[in-house]
Amino acid sequence: MGFTIGGIREMRSGSRRRVRTTECTAVAEYTGLWGWDVVPGARAVSGQCSCGDASCTAPGAHPLSFGAPVPAGAGLDVATKAWSEYPGAALLLPVGRSFDVIEVAEPAGRRALVRLERMGLPLGPVCATPTGRAQFFVAPGAAAGLPQLLYRMGWDDAELDLRGLGPGDHVTAPPSDLGGLGPVRWLRPPTLDTAGAPPEARLLLGTLAYICHRTHF
């Protein structure tokens, strides 16, 4: 089953083929090169979600109910065939399998990224969203362990604009659009070393919490 936003095909066939080729290549990169599953997601135009539910609480930011994941390991031919069933779908990555995510405000995330790089600490991929958030990919289990880890570091009672995403959550992957607001982009793209083995959250959390605290006050 395929879908179109608002039931209207706005692109000419040539443009549609180019966009679809770009999307399929991105899907194949995520599955075949980085070893991540990719889930087809809804998109939004003018605040309306392509899922067709007028009361959708997350327009353009959730998986399609009828969409089958493209599994990790799928190559270009398999990804192209699978993704052709969902023209125009956003690329979503399921969290909690290969990675969890620590999300902070983008200004704080950018400052933390510079400091972490200067310190020589291991870093995984980092995304920036059009909603002004920075998403740090870390080892699975981080979201569930975040409250205890903050407690042990002495940040449990601080007002931090920081949250963990874990099993059941999804993040929109570049170059897809998030909720009709614009594309997600990489601040630090994945590499062969970091995609399959993102760092433990404890290695980054102290710096992230400190920068978030400084930014808040």
N, C-alpha and C positions, 0 to 999 in steps of 0.2 A: 504494500500500500504506500502510495506517495502522498504528498500534500503540497499545496501552494499557499503562500501568504494571502489571506483574504480571497482565495480562489482566483487571483489575477496573476497572469504571467506577464511581468513587466519587461523582461529581457528578451531580446531577439535571440534566435536559436544559436547564432555564433557566439554571442556573449555568454549565453547560458552554458554552452559547452566549455568555454574557457574557465568560467567560475567553477563548474563542476570538476574540471580537471584539477584546478588548484585545490579544491576541497578534498578530492580523492587522494591527491599526492600528500596533503597534510595528514589525512587519516592513515595512509600507509606508513608515513614517517613515524607517527605515534605508535602504531601497532608493531611494525616490522623493525624499526630502528631502536625505539626507546622501550619497547616491551610493555606498553600500556593498552588497556581496553579503551575503546571509544564508543560512546553512546550517542545516537542521534537525538538532538534536542530541538525544542520549539524555538521560534523566533517571533519578534514583536515589531509591529509597524504602527506608529501613532498610538502607542499604548495598548494596542489590541494584540492578543496572543494568537499565534497560528494554530493552537490546539483547538480553537473554536469555542472555548468556554468563556462566556462573557464575564463570569465572576472569577476568572483565574487570578490567584493571589500572587503569582510569580510570572507575569507575562514575559515570554522569551527567555526564561531562565530555569527550565526544568526539562527532564527527558520526555520524549514522546511516548505515550502509553503503548503504542503499537510498534515501537522501534526496537529492533534486536541489536544488541551490542556487536561491534566488530571486535573479535578477540585479539589479545596480544599475540604477536607472531604472524598475523596476516600480512601478506605481501601486497604489492601494488595491484595485481590482477584481482585478488580476492577482495581487497578493500574497494576497488572501483566497482566491482559487481555488486557488493553489498550496499555501498553508499548510493548507487543509482536508484535504489528503492526509496530514498528519502531526499529528493532534490530540494535544495535550499535549507536543509537541516543544519542547526548549529552543532559544532563539535563539542561534546561534553566528556570530561574525564571523571570516572567514578573515583571518589576518595576512599581511602581505607584499605586499598588492596596493595598497590605498589608504593603508595605514599599517603601521608596525612598532610594537612595544610595549616599553617599558622598565618592568620590574616590580621593586618594592621592598616592604619591609614597610610596612604601612599607617601606623603612627605616624611613621616617617621620611618617607613620602610626604606626609602631611598637613603636617608641618613644612616640608618642601621647597616644597609648593604655596603656603603663606603667604609664604615668602621670595621665591619666584619672582614672585608677584603684586606684592609690594612693590617688587621690582626693575624691574617693568614689562616683563619678558621675555615673548615670545610663548608661549602655551600652547595645547595641543590638549586634546581630551577626556581626562578622568581617571576611571577606575572604581575602586571598592573592592569586594573580594570577601569572602564570608563566611569565607574561610580566612585573612583578615588581610593581604591584599596590596593594594597600590595599583598600578594599571596606567596608565602615561602613554603616550598615543598620540603617536607621532612619525613623521617622514617615513620612507617605505620605504627599506630598506638599512641602517637603524641596527643591527639585530641582527648582521649580518655584520661591520659595521665597529666594533662595540663594543670588542673587545679592543685594536685599534690605537688607537682614540680614547682609551681609558683609559690606554694606554701613553704617548701624547703628552701627556696631562694629568698624568702622574706618579702615577696611581692603580693602575698595573698590578700592584703587589705588595701592595696593601692588601687586608685582609679585608673585602669588601663584600657585603652581602646584596642583590645587584643582578644582574638577568639580563635578556637581550634575547630577545624572541620575534619570529620572522620567518617566512618562507615555510614552509608546512606546519603551522604552529601555528594554533590557534583560541582565541578568548576568548569566554566566555559574556557575552551582552549583557543589560543591564537590560530588562525586569523579571524575567528568567528566574532560576530556581533553579540553584545550582551544586552538583552532587553530593549533593543532599538536605540540604545544610547551611544553606540560606537563599538569599535573592535577592542578586544583584549589583546595586549601586546606583551612580549617578553622583556623584562628588565635584565634577566639573566637566563639565556636559553638553556635547554637541557644539553647534556653531553653524554657520551657513552659511559663515562664514569659516574655521573651524578644521577642519571635517569633511573638506573637500577639500584642504586645504593645512596639515597638521599641521607643527609646527616641526621643524627639524633637531635631531638628538639633541645635537649639540655645544653648542647654546644652553642646554641644561638640565643636561647631564651633570655639569658641575663642581659645581653646587649639590647635585644628587642624591647624588653620590659623597661630598661633604663631610658632608651630613646623615647618610647611611648609616654613615659612618665614626664620627661622633660618637655615633650611637645604639648602635653595636656596642660602643664602649668606654665 
